[in-house]
Amino acid sequence: MIISDPGVWPQSFMDFSTPSEFARNALYFSPQFGHFICDSAYHVERSFLDQYLLLYVCTGALHIRYGGIETELRADRIGLLDCRQPHAYWCEDTVDFHWFHFNGCSSRAYTDYLYQRFGCVHTGPHVPPLREHFITVIRSTSGMLANEHQISAGIHSILSGLATPGGLAAAVSSLLEPAIRYIHSHFAEELRLDLLAEQCRVSKSHLIRCFQRYVSCTPHEYLLQYRLRQAKHLLRSTDATVEQIAERCGFNSASHFTRAFRQSNGMTPSVFRTIRF
Protein backbone atom coordinates (compact mmCIF):
# COMPACT_ATOMS: atom_id res chain seq x y z
CA MET A 1 0.00 0.00 0.00
CA ILE A 2 1.07 3.61 -0.55
CA ILE A 3 2.12 5.27 2.72
CA SER A 4 1.35 8.97 2.78
CA ASP A 5 2.85 9.76 6.21
CA PRO A 6 5.48 12.53 6.03
CA GLY A 7 9.03 11.28 6.08
CA VAL A 8 8.23 7.65 5.24
CA TRP A 9 10.12 6.51 2.13
CA PRO A 10 8.31 4.70 -0.74
CA GLN A 11 10.12 1.39 -0.16
CA SER A 12 8.55 1.16 3.29
CA PHE A 13 5.85 -1.37 4.11
CA MET A 14 2.75 -1.23 6.32
CA ASP A 15 -0.32 -3.43 6.65
CA PHE A 16 -3.26 -4.21 8.91
CA SER A 17 -4.94 -7.33 10.26
CA THR A 18 -8.22 -8.24 11.90
CA PRO A 19 -7.66 -10.81 14.65
CA SER A 20 -10.23 -13.49 15.27
CA GLU A 21 -12.36 -13.51 18.40
CA PHE A 22 -10.25 -16.38 19.74
CA ALA A 23 -7.06 -14.38 19.23
CA ARG A 24 -8.53 -11.36 20.98
CA ASN A 25 -9.56 -13.47 23.96
CA ALA A 26 -6.64 -15.89 24.28
CA LEU A 27 -3.58 -14.75 22.30
CA TYR A 28 -1.30 -11.84 21.60
CA PHE A 29 -2.22 -10.22 18.28
CA SER A 30 -0.98 -7.42 16.05
CA PRO A 31 -3.48 -5.10 14.33
CA GLN A 32 -0.87 -2.86 12.60
CA PHE A 33 2.69 -3.64 11.56
CA GLY A 34 5.37 -2.59 9.13
CA HIS A 35 8.97 -1.95 8.14
CA PHE A 36 9.77 1.74 7.70
CA ILE A 37 12.65 3.70 6.26
CA CYS A 38 12.24 7.34 7.27
CA ASP A 39 13.96 10.70 7.19
CA SER A 40 13.83 13.75 9.44
CA ALA A 41 10.26 14.61 8.36
CA TYR A 42 8.97 11.55 10.22
CA HIS A 43 7.35 12.40 13.54
CA VAL A 44 4.65 10.55 15.49
CA GLU A 45 3.02 12.00 18.61
CA ARG A 46 -0.03 10.63 20.40
CA SER A 47 -1.83 11.26 23.65
CA PHE A 48 -3.59 7.87 23.67
CA LEU A 49 -3.92 4.69 21.62
CA ASP A 50 -5.31 1.55 23.23
CA GLN A 51 -2.44 -0.63 22.04
CA TYR A 52 1.20 -1.43 22.78
CA LEU A 53 4.15 -0.88 20.45
CA LEU A 54 7.38 -2.77 19.80
CA LEU A 55 10.13 -1.20 17.66
CA TYR A 56 13.41 -2.69 16.42
CA VAL A 57 15.90 -0.27 14.85
CA CYS A 58 18.04 -1.82 12.10
CA THR A 59 20.10 1.29 11.22
CA GLY A 60 20.03 4.90 12.34
CA ALA A 61 18.18 6.04 15.44
CA LEU A 62 14.73 6.98 16.68
CA HIS A 63 14.22 9.58 19.38
CA ILE A 64 11.56 8.66 21.94
CA ARG A 65 9.73 10.79 24.48
CA TYR A 66 7.90 8.64 26.99
CA GLY A 67 7.15 8.92 30.69
CA GLY A 68 8.46 12.48 30.72
CA ILE A 69 11.92 11.34 29.55
CA GLU A 70 13.53 11.70 26.14
CA THR A 71 15.84 8.91 25.03
CA GLU A 72 17.43 7.50 21.87
CA LEU A 73 16.70 4.13 20.31
CA ARG A 74 19.76 3.23 18.26
CA ALA A 75 20.54 0.28 15.99
CA ASP A 76 20.04 -3.20 17.43
CA ARG A 77 17.91 -1.90 20.27
CA ILE A 78 14.25 -2.52 21.03
CA GLY A 79 11.70 0.04 22.18
CA LEU A 80 8.56 -0.95 24.05
CA LEU A 81 5.79 1.60 24.63
CA ASP A 82 2.39 1.56 26.27
CA CYS A 83 0.56 3.75 23.77
CA ARG A 84 -2.17 4.49 26.29
CA GLN A 85 0.36 6.91 27.79
CA PRO A 86 1.39 10.15 26.00
CA HIS A 87 4.39 9.45 23.79
CA ALA A 88 6.26 10.59 20.70
CA TYR A 89 8.99 9.21 18.45
CA TRP A 90 10.85 10.73 15.50
CA CYS A 91 14.15 10.68 13.65
CA GLU A 92 16.67 13.45 12.98
CA ASP A 93 18.42 11.69 10.09
CA THR A 94 17.57 8.40 8.34
CA VAL A 95 16.30 5.38 10.22
CA ASP A 96 15.34 1.85 9.20
CA PHE A 97 13.14 -0.05 11.66
CA HIS A 98 10.62 -2.85 12.12
CA TRP A 99 7.52 -2.13 14.18
CA PHE A 100 4.19 -3.55 15.20
CA HIS A 101 1.39 -2.66 17.56
CA PHE A 102 0.09 -5.48 19.70
CA ASN A 103 -2.52 -6.28 22.29
CA GLY A 104 -4.30 -9.19 23.93
CA CYS A 105 -3.25 -11.85 26.40
CA SER A 106 -1.09 -10.25 29.15
CA SER A 107 0.13 -7.28 27.09
CA ARG A 108 -0.50 -4.70 29.79
CA ALA A 109 1.04 -6.70 32.63
CA TYR A 110 4.12 -7.66 30.59
CA THR A 111 4.67 -4.11 29.32
CA ASP A 112 4.36 -2.67 32.83
CA TYR A 113 6.70 -5.33 34.19
CA LEU A 114 9.39 -4.66 31.57
CA TYR A 115 9.12 -0.88 31.87
CA GLN A 116 9.52 -0.99 35.64
CA ARG A 117 12.62 -3.16 35.34
CA PHE A 118 14.36 -1.74 32.28
CA GLY A 119 12.59 1.39 31.02
CA CYS A 120 11.34 1.68 27.45
CA VAL A 121 14.67 1.01 25.66
CA HIS A 122 16.25 -2.44 25.75
CA THR A 123 19.88 -3.03 24.82
CA GLY A 124 22.46 -5.76 25.24
CA PRO A 125 23.67 -8.91 23.50
CA HIS A 126 20.30 -10.61 24.03
CA VAL A 127 18.50 -8.01 21.88
CA PRO A 128 19.80 -8.51 18.27
CA PRO A 129 18.68 -12.17 18.08
CA LEU A 130 15.12 -11.03 18.86
CA ARG A 131 14.97 -9.31 15.46
CA GLU A 132 14.08 -12.67 13.92
CA HIS A 133 10.91 -12.74 16.00
CA PHE A 134 9.95 -9.29 14.67
CA ILE A 135 10.33 -10.65 11.15
CA THR A 136 8.30 -13.76 12.07
CA VAL A 137 5.46 -11.69 13.52
CA ILE A 138 5.32 -9.35 10.53
CA ARG A 139 5.51 -12.16 7.96
CA SER A 140 2.95 -14.29 9.78
CA THR A 141 0.55 -11.37 10.11
CA SER A 142 0.88 -10.21 6.51
CA GLY A 143 0.45 -13.67 4.97
CA MET A 144 -2.60 -14.63 2.95
CA LEU A 145 -3.81 -16.65 5.93
CA ALA A 146 -2.44 -15.19 9.14
CA ASN A 147 -1.05 -17.78 11.54
CA GLU A 148 -2.43 -16.32 14.77
CA HIS A 149 -0.73 -18.86 17.01
CA GLN A 150 2.65 -18.20 15.40
CA ILE A 151 2.08 -14.45 15.73
CA SER A 152 1.28 -14.84 19.42
CA ALA A 153 4.30 -17.08 19.97
CA GLY A 154 6.55 -14.54 18.24
CA ILE A 155 5.31 -11.65 20.37
CA HIS A 156 5.70 -13.72 23.52
CA SER A 157 9.23 -14.69 22.47
CA ILE A 158 10.17 -11.02 22.21
CA LEU A 159 8.64 -10.10 25.56
CA SER A 160 10.11 -13.08 27.38
CA GLY A 161 13.47 -12.49 25.69
CA LEU A 162 13.49 -8.91 26.98
CA ALA A 163 12.54 -10.12 30.46
CA THR A 164 15.51 -12.53 30.65
CA PRO A 165 18.61 -10.68 29.42
CA GLY A 166 21.72 -12.73 28.74
CA GLY A 167 23.44 -11.54 31.89
CA LEU A 168 20.67 -12.78 34.18
CA ALA A 169 22.20 -16.14 35.08
CA ALA A 170 25.65 -14.62 35.58
CA ALA A 171 24.27 -11.84 37.78
CA VAL A 172 22.30 -14.29 39.93
CA SER A 173 25.29 -16.61 40.19
CA SER A 174 27.96 -14.03 40.97
CA LEU A 175 25.99 -11.61 43.13
CA LEU A 176 22.92 -13.26 44.61
CA GLU A 177 24.00 -16.88 44.91
CA PRO A 178 25.55 -16.45 48.43
CA ALA A 179 22.28 -15.03 49.77
CA ILE A 180 20.15 -17.63 47.98
CA ARG A 181 22.34 -20.48 49.24
CA TYR A 182 22.11 -19.09 52.78
CA ILE A 183 18.30 -18.93 52.54
CA HIS A 184 18.18 -22.53 51.33
CA SER A 185 20.35 -23.68 54.25
CA HIS A 186 18.74 -21.58 56.99
CA PHE A 187 15.13 -21.07 55.83
CA ALA A 188 13.73 -22.37 59.13
CA GLU A 189 15.59 -19.67 61.07
CA GLU A 190 14.76 -16.00 61.54
CA LEU A 191 16.71 -14.34 58.72
CA ARG A 192 17.46 -10.65 58.88
CA LEU A 193 18.03 -8.60 55.76
CA ASP A 194 21.37 -7.31 56.99
CA LEU A 195 22.58 -10.91 57.45
CA LEU A 196 21.68 -11.76 53.86
CA ALA A 197 23.36 -8.57 52.61
CA GLU A 198 26.52 -9.57 54.48
CA GLN A 199 26.61 -12.86 52.55
CA CYS A 200 26.83 -10.89 49.29
CA ARG A 201 28.95 -8.05 50.70
CA VAL A 202 26.50 -5.40 49.55
CA SER A 203 24.19 -2.94 51.28
CA LYS A 204 20.64 -3.94 52.21
CA SER A 205 19.15 -1.52 49.69
CA HIS A 206 21.39 -2.83 46.90
CA LEU A 207 20.46 -6.42 47.74
CA ILE A 208 16.76 -5.57 47.53
CA ARG A 209 17.24 -3.85 44.15
CA CYS A 210 19.16 -6.82 42.76
CA PHE A 211 16.56 -9.33 43.94
CA GLN A 212 13.80 -7.25 42.36
CA ARG A 213 15.74 -6.84 39.10
CA TYR A 214 16.95 -10.41 38.64
CA VAL A 215 14.52 -12.56 40.66
CA SER A 216 11.41 -10.33 40.43
CA CYS A 217 10.79 -10.32 44.18
CA THR A 218 12.28 -9.06 47.44
CA PRO A 219 14.53 -11.26 49.61
CA HIS A 220 11.66 -11.63 52.10
CA GLU A 221 9.28 -12.77 49.34
CA TYR A 222 11.89 -15.26 48.08
CA LEU A 223 12.32 -16.63 51.61
CA LEU A 224 8.55 -17.00 52.05
CA GLN A 225 8.15 -18.86 48.76
CA TYR A 226 11.05 -21.17 49.59
CA ARG A 227 9.52 -21.95 53.00
CA LEU A 228 6.20 -22.75 51.33
CA ARG A 229 7.97 -24.94 48.80
CA GLN A 230 9.61 -26.95 51.59
CA ALA A 231 6.30 -27.14 53.42
CA LYS A 232 4.72 -28.79 50.36
CA HIS A 233 7.39 -31.50 50.45
CA LEU A 234 6.68 -32.17 54.14
CA LEU A 235 2.93 -32.21 53.59
CA ARG A 236 3.29 -34.85 50.90
CA SER A 237 6.10 -36.98 52.35
CA THR A 238 5.51 -36.99 56.13
CA ASP A 239 2.75 -37.39 58.68
CA ALA A 240 3.85 -34.27 60.57
CA THR A 241 1.05 -32.04 61.75
CA VAL A 242 0.43 -28.61 60.27
CA GLU A 243 1.78 -27.11 63.49
CA GLN A 244 4.98 -29.15 63.25
CA ILE A 245 5.49 -28.28 59.59
CA ALA A 246 4.94 -24.61 60.31
CA GLU A 247 7.68 -24.72 62.95
CA ARG A 248 10.09 -26.71 60.77
CA CYS A 249 9.68 -24.22 57.93
CA GLY A 250 10.23 -21.06 59.95
CA PHE A 251 6.67 -19.80 60.42
CA ASN A 252 5.95 -18.27 63.81
CA SER A 253 2.59 -20.04 64.12
CA ALA A 254 0.34 -22.55 62.38
CA SER A 255 -2.18 -19.81 61.63
CA HIS A 256 0.50 -17.68 59.95
CA PHE A 257 1.57 -20.69 57.90
CA THR A 258 -2.01 -21.48 56.89
CA ARG A 259 -2.73 -17.89 55.84
CA ALA A 260 0.44 -17.68 53.75
CA PHE A 261 -0.19 -21.09 52.18
CA ARG A 262 -3.79 -20.26 51.29
CA GLN A 263 -2.82 -16.89 49.81
CA SER A 264 -0.14 -18.49 47.64
CA ASN A 265 -1.97 -21.67 46.61
CA GLY A 266 -5.68 -20.96 46.96
CA MET A 267 -6.20 -23.77 49.49
CA THR A 268 -5.23 -24.75 53.01
CA PRO A 269 -2.29 -27.05 53.78
CA SER A 270 -4.73 -29.75 54.89
CA VAL A 271 -6.56 -29.69 51.54
CA PHE A 272 -3.27 -29.70 49.62
CA ARG A 273 -2.23 -32.81 51.53
CA THR A 274 -5.25 -34.75 50.23
CA ILE A 275 -4.71 -34.00 46.50
CA ARG A 276 -3.44 -36.82 44.28
CA PHE A 277 -0.90 -35.70 41.70
Disulfide bonds with the S-S distance in Angstrom:
none
